[in-house]
Amino acid sequence: MERRTIGAAALEVGAIGLGCMPMHWAYTASQQSGEGALRTVHAALDAGTTLLDTADMYGPFTNELLVGRVLRERRKEAFVSTKCGLLVGDQHIVANGRPGYVKRACDASLRRLQTDVIDVYQLHRPDPEVPVEETWGAMADLVSAGKVRALGWCAIGARTHRRSRAGLYDATIRQLERIQQVFPVSCVQAELSVWSREALDSLVPWCASRGVGLLAAMPLGNGFLSGTLTPGQGFEPEDIRARHPRFTAEMMAANQPIVAGLRRVAGRHGATAAQVALAWVLAQGRHVVPVPGTKKAGWVVQNAAAAQLRLTPEDFAEIAALPRAMGSWD
């Protein structure tokens, strides 16, 4: 299995990771199964996927507990990434970057994960009420204490904080430049896929020039690029796609040419559209690691196999010529 290095800490991970969020958060609650999710995580490790990406807010807490059940048996096979900084209420989510809270959150995550060290501890969102240098300094203290090996920054919410006419990741890069003065950033997690390419403009090059890993979140476009979703199929009320502008029946139908293009490329390789989408993300740099989320063991095995797929110049040209996705993200 191909391996890649993340950040200044020179931590190695498999070429493709596993996003554990869908197992307990944000997607089709009726299909969530504790034992099924446990089998999925084991299947990922069996397939050579080492990076397990979670967060304390997923569930909340139940996702870390799930990963902890696996780590109790297979800690040496796994590279564990979790996140702090967001608190989940009944109807809202708020940021908390106070140093004391960050340190308590880390201790709680260690207990749930049943491990004595977290490989990468990510700040889920900065707290607008706390200077980011203070939050990052507290996280750096956790490295000094031996509780964390490296630090990461999660930029999934970049769209929310974008100023008018500014590049999507301009504010993110300014924050990264600030915290780099406190302690090295080992990885940045941001959305990157065939239908969401904005990170290629500035964030991916910024990471490459500084030896920072890029964890590509949602590399399958929340499942759309796998070609397994049908326009108008509907989503359960708590599924984030039920409120997403690109998942209306109209927009899903309008964006089918993207999936059709991925299928054409896949047909030349005996692969699937999802594997082509992941191989495209992998090809964006040696520092890029796609982290597709799933609940099912079969998808995990298929995703891991995408690391062996080598796209040709013809394939890349065809993907580059695909129409841009229709429908706002906002």
C-alpha positions in Angstrom: 0.0 0.0 0.0 1.3 3.4 -1.0 2.2 5.7 2.0 2.4 9.4 2.3 4.1 11.7 4.8 2.2 14.4 6.7 3.8 17.6 7.8 6.9 18.6 9.7 6.4 15.7 12.2 7.0 13.3 9.2 4.1 11.1 10.2 3.2 8.4 7.6 -0.3 7.5 6.6 -1.8 5.3 3.9 -2.7 6.9 0.6 -6.4 7.0 1.4 -8.0 7.6 4.8 -11.4 6.9 6.3 -13.7 9.6 7.4 -15.7 8.2 10.3 -18.2 11.0 10.6 -21.1 9.4 8.6 -21.2 6.5 11.0 -22.8 8.7 13.7 -23.4 12.2 12.3 -25.0 14.1 9.5 -26.0 11.3 7.2 -29.0 8.8 7.0 -29.5 8.0 10.6 -31.7 5.0 9.7 -28.6 3.3 8.1 -26.3 3.9 11.1 -25.4 0.7 12.9 -22.9 0.4 15.7 -21.8 -3.1 14.8 -21.8 -2.3 11.1 -19.7 0.7 11.7 -17.3 -1.4 13.8 -16.9 -3.8 10.9 -16.3 -0.9 8.5 -13.4 0.4 10.5 -11.8 -3.0 10.8 -12.3 -3.5 7.1 -10.5 -0.2 6.5 -7.5 -1.3 8.5 -7.5 -4.8 6.8 -7.4 -3.0 3.4 -4.4 -0.9 4.3 -6.2 2.3 5.2 -4.4 3.6 8.3 -5.8 7.2 8.8 -9.0 7.2 10.9 -10.5 10.7 11.0 -13.0 11.6 13.7 -14.0 14.4 16.1 -15.4 14.7 19.5 -18.5 16.5 18.2 -19.6 13.6 16.0 -22.4 12.0 17.8 -21.4 13.9 19.9 -18.7 11.6 21.4 -20.1 8.3 20.1 -17.8 8.3 17.0 -14.7 8.5 19.1 -16.0 5.7 21.3 -16.5 3.6 18.2 -12.9 4.2 17.0 -11.7 3.5 20.5 -13.2 0.0 20.4 -11.0 -0.7 17.3 -7.9 1.0 18.7 -8.1 -1.1 21.8 -7.2 -4.1 19.6 -5.3 -2.5 16.7 -3.7 0.7 17.8 -0.4 0.0 16.1 -2.1 -0.3 12.7 -3.9 3.0 12.9 -3.1 6.7 12.5 -5.6 8.6 14.6 -6.9 12.1 13.8 -9.5 13.8 15.9 -10.7 17.3 16.4 -11.7 19.7 19.2 -13.2 23.2 19.4 -16.9 22.8 18.7 -19.6 22.2 21.2 -23.0 20.7 20.1 -26.2 21.9 21.7 -29.8 21.0 21.1 -30.2 23.3 18.1 -26.8 24.9 17.6 -23.1 24.4 17.4 -20.7 26.9 19.0 -16.9 27.2 19.0 -14.8 27.0 22.1 -11.1 27.7 21.8 -10.3 28.6 25.4 -7.0 26.9 26.4 -8.4 25.2 29.5 -11.3 23.7 27.5 -9.0 22.5 24.7 -6.8 20.6 27.2 -9.8 19.1 28.9 -11.3 18.1 25.6 -8.0 16.3 24.6 -8.0 14.3 27.9 -11.6 13.3 27.2 -10.8 12.2 23.6 -7.9 10.2 24.8 -10.2 8.3 27.2 -12.8 7.7 24.5 -10.3 6.6 22.0 -8.6 4.3 24.5 -5.1 5.5 23.6 -2.4 7.4 25.3 -1.5 9.6 22.3 -3.4 11.2 19.4 -1.4 11.3 16.1 -2.9 14.5 14.8 -5.1 16.8 16.9 -7.1 19.3 14.7 -8.7 22.5 15.6 -12.2 22.1 14.2 -13.0 25.8 14.1 -11.3 28.9 15.6 -13.2 30.6 18.4 -14.0 34.3 17.4 -13.8 35.2 21.1 -10.3 33.8 21.6 -7.1 34.8 19.8 -6.2 31.9 17.7 -2.6 32.0 18.9 -3.9 31.2 22.5 -5.9 28.2 21.3 -3.0 26.9 19.2 -0.5 27.5 22.0 -2.7 25.3 24.3 -2.7 22.6 21.6 1.1 22.9 21.3 1.3 22.3 25.1 -0.4 19.0 24.4 2.4 18.0 22.1 5.0 18.9 24.7 3.1 16.8 27.2 3.2 13.8 24.9 -0.6 13.6 24.5 -0.5 14.6 20.9 2.1 14.0 18.1 1.2 16.8 15.7 -1.4 19.5 15.1 -3.8 20.1 12.2 -6.2 22.8 11.1 -9.7 22.0 9.8 -10.8 24.5 7.1 -14.1 22.8 6.2 -16.1 25.9 7.2 -14.1 28.4 5.0 -17.1 29.4 2.9 -18.9 30.7 6.0 -16.1 33.2 6.8 -15.3 34.3 3.3 -15.4 38.0 2.6 -17.0 39.3 -0.6 -14.8 38.9 -3.6 -12.1 37.2 -1.5 -10.6 33.9 -2.5 -12.2 31.0 -0.6 -9.1 30.2 1.4 -7.6 33.7 1.8 -8.7 34.0 5.4 -7.6 30.4 6.2 -4.1 31.1 4.9 -3.8 34.3 6.9 -4.8 32.2 10.0 -2.3 29.5 9.1 0.5 32.0 8.8 -0.3 33.3 12.3 -0.3 29.9 14.0 2.8 28.8 12.2 4.6 31.3 14.3 3.5 29.5 17.4 3.9 25.9 16.4 4.2 24.0 13.1 1.0 23.0 11.3 1.3 19.4 10.1 -1.9 19.2 8.0 -4.8 21.1 6.8 -8.2 19.5 6.2 -10.3 21.1 3.4 -12.8 20.1 0.8 -11.3 18.9 -2.5 -13.0 16.9 -5.2 -13.7 16.9 -8.9 -16.8 19.1 -8.3 -15.2 21.3 -5.7 -11.7 22.4 -6.8 -11.2 25.8 -5.1 -8.5 24.4 -2.8 -6.2 24.0 -5.8 -6.0 27.7 -6.4 -4.1 28.6 -3.2 -4.4 26.2 -0.3 -2.9 23.1 -2.0 0.1 25.1 -3.3 0.5 26.8 0.1 0.6 23.4 1.9 3.0 21.9 -0.7 5.5 24.8 -0.4 5.7 24.3 3.4 5.6 20.5 3.7 2.1 20.6 5.1 -0.2 17.7 4.4 -3.6 18.3 2.8 -6.4 16.0 4.1 -9.0 16.2 1.3 -12.4 16.0 2.9 -15.5 15.0 0.9 -13.5 13.8 -2.1 -16.6 12.0 -3.4 -18.7 15.1 -3.2 -20.9 13.8 -0.3 -21.5 10.7 -2.3 -22.6 12.3 -5.5 -19.4 11.5 -7.5 -19.8 7.8 -6.7 -22.8 7.7 -9.1 -24.9 5.8 -6.5 -27.4 8.7 -5.8 -30.5 9.2 -7.9 -31.9 12.7 -8.6 -35.1 13.1 -6.6 -34.5 10.2 -4.3 -34.8 12.4 -1.3 -32.8 12.4 2.0 -33.8 11.9 5.6 -34.5 15.2 7.4 -31.3 15.1 9.5 -29.1 14.3 6.5 -27.0 17.4 5.6 -27.7 16.8 1.9 -31.5 17.4 2.5 -30.6 21.2 2.9 -27.7 21.3 0.4 -28.3 23.4 -2.8 -26.4 20.9 -4.9 -28.7 18.0 -3.8 -32.0 19.3 -4.9 -33.5 17.0 -7.6 -33.0 19.7 -10.2 -29.3 20.2 -9.5 -28.6 16.5 -9.1 -30.0 16.0 -12.6 -28.1 19.0 -14.0 -24.8 17.7 -12.6 -25.2 14.1 -14.0 -22.8 14.9 -16.9 -20.0 15.0 -14.3 -20.7 11.5 -13.1 -21.1 10.3 -16.7 -17.6 11.6 -17.4 -16.1 9.8 -14.5 -17.8 6.6 -15.6 -16.4 6.9 -19.1 -12.9 7.2 -17.6 -13.6 4.4 -15.2 -14.7 2.1 -18.1 -11.2 2.3 -19.6 -9.7 1.0 -16.4 -12.3 -1.5 -15.2 -12.8 0.8 -12.2 -15.7 2.7 -10.7 -16.6 6.4 -10.9 -15.7 6.7 -7.2 -12.3 5.2 -7.7 -11.6 7.6 -10.5 -12.7 10.6 -8.4 -10.3 9.4 -5.6 -7.4 8.8 -8.0 -7.9 12.3 -9.3 -7.6 13.8 -5.8 -4.5 11.7 -5.1 -2.9 13.0 -8.2 -3.1 16.6 -7.0 0.1 16.2 -5.0 2.2 13.8 -2.9 1.1 15.7 0.2 -2.7 15.2 -0.6 -4.6 12.4 1.2 -8.3 11.9 0.3 -10.4 11.1 3.3 -13.7 9.7 2.0 -16.4 9.0 4.6 -18.6 5.9 4.6 -20.6 3.6 6.8 -20.2 0.4 4.8 -17.3 -2.0 4.7 -17.7 -2.7 1.0 -17.2 0.9 0.1 -14.1 1.1 2.2 -12.5 -1.8 0.4 -13.4 -0.2 -3.0 -12.0 3.2 -1.9 -8.7 1.8 -0.7 -8.2 0.1 -4.1 -8.3 3.5 -5.8 -4.7 4.1 -4.6 -3.6 1.6 -7.3 -5.4 3.4 -10.1 -3.1 5.4 -12.4 -4.9 7.9 -14.6 -3.5 8.7 -18.0 -3.0 12.2 -19.6 -6.1 11.4 -21.6 -8.0 10.7 -18.4 -6.9 14.0 -16.8 -7.8 16.0 -19.9 -11.3 14.5 -20.0 -11.9 15.2 -16.4 -10.6 18.8 -16.8 -13.1 19.3 -19.6 -16.0 18.2 -17.5 -18.6 20.9 -16.9 -18.3 22.8 -13.6 -20.8 21.8 -11.0 -24.1 23.7 -11.1 -25.8 25.0 -7.9 -24.4 27.1 -5.1 -22.6 25.7 -2.1 -24.0 28.5 0.1 
